Amino acid sequence: MEDWRRILAQSVVKPKDLADRLGVDPKEIEDIVGDYPMRITPTVLATIKEKGDAIWKQVVPDRAEMADADAEDDPLEEDLMSPVPHLVHRYPDRVLLMVTNQCPIYCRFCTRKRLVGKPGFLKKGELDRAIAYLREHQEVRDVILSGGDPLLLPDHLLERILKSLRTIPHLELIRIGTRVPGSLPERITPKLCDIIKKYHPFYMNLHFNHPDELTPEVKRACGMLADAGVPLGAQTVLLKGVNDDPEIMKRLMHQLLLARVKPYYLY
């Protein structure tokens, strides 16, 4: 088993595990996890300093999630803009291709709770349909791989997708949206970087919300991607009690730049 897979398997996924590690009453969160899974990698668990801190609020289930009954399952209306399974075509010249439902951690504020956490990757037949659609739509010049988290795909499956995309003449850019470097930095390996180098121009948007997420290991993973020629941007979600403080946000921006990641999106 690859090192990153072994480390991912050590993640906290059950209420009892959370009780043992963080002193939470498992009964408080069993119902929540039944509807939407939990996964907290060792890297993220190690950055939690105390109950209710900025990292805790992002990954530990909270009863407030159950009170959000009026929220739409698909708030971004992605399903309405999906001409073939797993592909969203919202803007004329770019598409979103969701290649897996799995994530290294499950953010409690996710807008795709209807999808993520379920097993499975993009199957070959589904990839073939997406590629056929893209061939027919020559206005598309940019594809964003998302999910779930594309970097949880095994190397050979990720490369199958990238190789297929690069057979489309009018497709110029490939992007990946990922939280892996900040939550499972061991996944960023020399082999992965060598694969990515083959398919430039290639961009990544990394998800970071708090400066404590930028550990030395995380910065090293970001550096490996930067050294592989990948321009790195950061997407940040404005979250109450996490980063809704100008000083915290300023520290986050500074730490991102030190990690060679350019602040890009603020949601």
N, C-alpha and C positions, 0 to 999 in steps of 0.2 A: 504494500500500500504506500502511495506517495505520502511524503511527510505532511503536506497540507491537508490531505484527506484524513489522516490520523488525528491531526489537531482539530479539524472540524468536527470529527466524531466525539471529541471531548467536550463539546458545547453543552450548555445547560438547555434542556428542551422540555423537562417535566417539572410540574409544580413542586414535587418532592425534592428534586435537585436544587431548585431555587431556595426552598426552605432550609436545606442543609448548608448551602453556600452563603446565603444572605439573610437568613433568619426570618423569612417571610412565612406567614401561615398559608400552607398550600390550598386550604379551602377558599381563601380569598380570591384565588386566581384560576381555579380549576374550570369554572364556567367560561371564563374569558378565553382560555387556551383551547377550550373545546370548539369555539367558533373561529379562532384565528391563532395560528401556531406561535410558539415562542422559540427563539434560538438565540443564545448569547455565547459568542465565541470566547475562548480563554483570553484573547487580547482585550476584548471589550470588558469582560468581567473584571480583569485586573485594573481597569481604569475607574471602576466604581469605588468611590471613597466612603460614601455613606448613603443611608436610605434617603431617597428623594433627591439625590443630586442630579446634575445635568446629564450624566450618562445613564443613570438609573431611569430617568423619565423617558428616555428614548427607547428603552428595550424591555423594561419590566412591565408586565401587564397591569392595567389599572381598571378598577370598576367603572371609571368614567367612560371607558370605551363602550360599555354596555348601555349607557344612557344616550348614546348617539343614534338612537333608532330611526330618527327622521332623516338621517343623512342618506344620500343616494348611493347605491352600490357602485355606480360608475360615474363619479362626479365630473370626469373629464370627457364623458360621452365617447370613449374610445371604441366601444363595441359598435356604435352607430356608424363609425368611420372605418370599419374593417371589411374591405372587399373580399379578402380571403382570410382563412384562419391565421391568427397570430400576427397579422400585418395591419397597421393603422396608417391610413393615408389622409392626414388632416390638411397638410399644406401642399401646394402643387408640386414643389421640387424636392420634397423629402418625405421619407416614410420611417415608421417605427416598426422594428421587427422584434417580437418578443420570443426569445429562444429557449427560455427555461422558466419554470415557476419557482425555482429554488433560490433562496437568498442566504448569505452567510449569517445575517442577523435579520430579525423581523421588526422593523420600525413600527412602533405603536401608532404612528400617524400616517401609515401608508394609504395611498389613494387607490391601491389595487388589492385590497383585502379580499375581494371577490375571486382573485386568481392565485395569488402567491401562496406558497407553502404546500401546494399539491405536488405529488411526485411527477417526474417525467421531464424530458427534454423535447426539443423540436425534432419530430421524426423526419426521416428522409423524404417521405411522400409530401409532408407539409412544407418542407424546405423547397421541394421541387415546384409546388404550386406558387409559393412566394416568389421564387426566381422567375417563373413563367410570367407572373403578373408584372414584375419589374422590367422584364424584357419588352413587354407590350407598351409600357408607359415610359417613353423616352424623355418625358419632362423631369423624371426623377433623377437627381444628381447626387443625393445624399441619403445614406441609410444609417439609422441609429439602432444599434443592438441593445435591447433592454430585456426586461422580464418582470420578475426575478432578476438575477444577476448573471450576465453572460460569462463572467470569469469563473463561475462554478461549473461550467462545462469542462469535461476532460479535454486535454489538449487536442486529441484527434478529432473530436466533434467540433470544437471551436474552429479548427483549421478547415474542416470540411465546409463550414458556413462561409468563412472568409474566402476560400478558394472559389466557391460557387459565385459569390458576389463579384469577384474580380473577373469573371467571364462576361460580365455585362458591360459593353463598351461605353455607354453613356453614364455609368455610375462613377462619379468622381471621388466622393469622400465616404469613408467608413468611420463611424463613431461608436463608442461604447459608453454607456452609463453604468457606473459600478460603485459599490461600497466595499468591495473586497480589499483594496490596499489599506484602508483604515480599520478593517475588522478582522481580516485574515491575511496579514502581510506575507505569510509563508507561501501563499499561492503565487506570488510574483517570483517566478523562477527564471534562471537563465534560458531554459528551454522555451518558456512562454514568451519571453522577450525576443528570442530568435524567430519564433513563428510570426509575431506581430511585425517584425522588421520587413517581412516579405510582402506586406500588403499596404504599404504607405501609398498615398497620404492617409494617415490613421490618427484619430484624435480620441482622447478619453476625458470624460467628465467624472470626477470623483466626488463622492458625497461626504462632506464633513460639516458638523454643526457646532462643535465646541473645541477650543484649543487643547484640552486634555486628550483629545483623540490623536493628536500628532506626537506619538511616542517615537523614540529613536528608531525602533523597528519599522514603524509606519513610514517615517521619513526615508529610511533606507529603501523600502519597497518603491516609494515614489521616485526616488533617485534612479533606480534600475529602469523604470519605465521611461524616465526622461532621457537616460543614456541610450535607450533603444530608439530615440528620435521621436517619441510620442509627445506632442504638445498636451499638457495637462491643465484642465480647468477644474474649478471647484463649484459644485452646486450646494447651496446651503438653504435650509428651511428655517424661517424665522419662527421660533418656538418659545412660548411663555415658560419662564422659569429655567430655560436652557441657555438662550443666547440673546434675550431681549434686553440687553444691557450694552450700551455703547462701548464700554471698556472691554467686555468679554468679546464682542464682535471685532473690535480693533485687534485684540490679542490673537483671535482666530485668523484674521487676515494676515497678520505678521507671520504667524507660524506656517500658514500655507505658503507664503512666498519663500520662507526659509526651506521648505520642502520642495521647492521648484514647481509649485502649483499656483496657477493664476486664478484669483477669485473671479467668478464668472456669473453665475446665477444666484439671485436671492429670491426664494419663493416666499 
